[in-house]
Structures are given as C-alpha cells and as structure tokens.
Amino acid sequence: MNNVMVDLETLGNGSNSVIIALGAVEFDPTTGELGREFYENIDAQSCVDFGLQMDVSTVMWWMQQSDEARGAFKKGGVPLPVVLAQFEGWLPHDAVVWGNGASFDNVILSNAYRKTHGEQPWKFWNDRCYRTLKTLRPDIPFVRGGTHHNALDDAKTQAVHAIAILQALEKSNGTDTRSEG
C-alpha cells in the first residue's frame, strides 16, 4: 500500500501552524483495506521553537471541543523533529499522501518538514486532496468513526470515505482513477 491519508490537529489554520497531533493510515483503493497506522502527539512548544505559529481563534475553538478530542493536549507530546523523523521512517516508498484540503494538512506538514529537516519525504507530485475528491461524489455518505478531531480516527474515517468515492468513480466511468496501491 502506498496511499496514505494524513490528518493533523493544529493550533491554527495557516500554512505554518503549530501541529499538536499527526495521524495517518495506509489504504488500498482497490481492495478497500486499511493498513498500518501512525499516531503521535506533538509538543506545541517545539513547534513554536521552529517558527510555527498559533492563532487565538483556533485555541479558543479547541476549548469548545469534546474532552476526547482535547486528549491530544493532555498527553503531552514528542518534539516535532522526532515525530517527523518517525513519520518519514513509517511512510511507504513512493507514498501518495492525501490530506483534507489543498492548502491544509499536506501544506502544513510540508512546511514543518522544511523548518526541521529541509524537505518533505514524499514527492510533490504525490500530493492528493481528499476535500476535492469529496466534491466529485457528494452523494456518497460520509460516516464518522471514532473521536471527531482525533488525528488517527479522522484519517481512518477519511480513508474509508476516499476508498468509497474512488471505487464509485472507477465503476461509473470505467476508467482507473486510483493511484497504484
């Protein structure tokens, strides 16, 4: 499996936001299977130390989320460069990295890599936008699993939905719309 759905929990919505959790799951659009999982809480101060930023409105928004969702704050975190090195080691060769928004998850993660390691560990042409994919088949229901705003639970939920959309697109137009899995 080389498709990876990524979800970040952040303290901002700009391209240089502090990341407090990184969740990811491998998935195979052909078989519909989910594969290996990655999850880590990230120390917010280590992000600030590398020049990432917080915004007050996002912090206030987090204060209104469920206790389960705020769990990423309660567990402390691992320094950003350590988590990014672990994630790089976890990523499959030739990873196709999906994020929720053309300017969100992948961009924020890429900027964090630039600030700590020099460059992102996947090819720029392997960036994919799950949010754009959703607009192609709005008729396919999105069924949330796990805790909303838990990075791993959100990544798995998004991967399951992406699989359903990719399979429906292939079936409806008879062409292969998926990345090699």
Phi, psi and omega in degrees: 000129176239358174277132182228124174266126181249142171222134177247145165251130189229170175249032177185175176234014175268173185290345179243040183283149172297134179255128179252345176203144177234121176235146179204154176215139172284150175211155180242109182297334182286311184268341183082007182278147168262146182245222183299153181240153175226134175209136175204138170277143184243138178291117184299321181297324179295328176293315179299320180300334178262010174092007176282158191235153174249153169234143187300319184298324178288320177299317178296321178298316178300324181296340181263001181273171183296158176301321180297316181295322180284002179305330179299332179282326188284335186271001185073199181192167180264144179304141183310311183297329179291314180297316181295324176294318177298316181295318177301319178292332180280326185303138175290158176300138180057041181301137169258112191256117180260135174227163183268083178124131182298338182240019183244259192310303184296321181292314179298315179296317178299317178296322177297319176297317180301321182285336185247323187237355179101313179204159180288151184272011175235157181289139183301331180284355176259014171284137178226150182246108177295323181299319176294317179303318181302326183288342180286333179219071181293348179283345181274119187293144175262120182244111183289138175237148177072205182270124177296130182077020164263124189303318180288315179299318179294319179298317180294317179299315179295321179296317179299317179293317179299318178301313181300318180292312181299319178293320179294320178297317179296316181295319186285330181245000174069014177242159180276109181260002186265158171282157177297132186255000000 
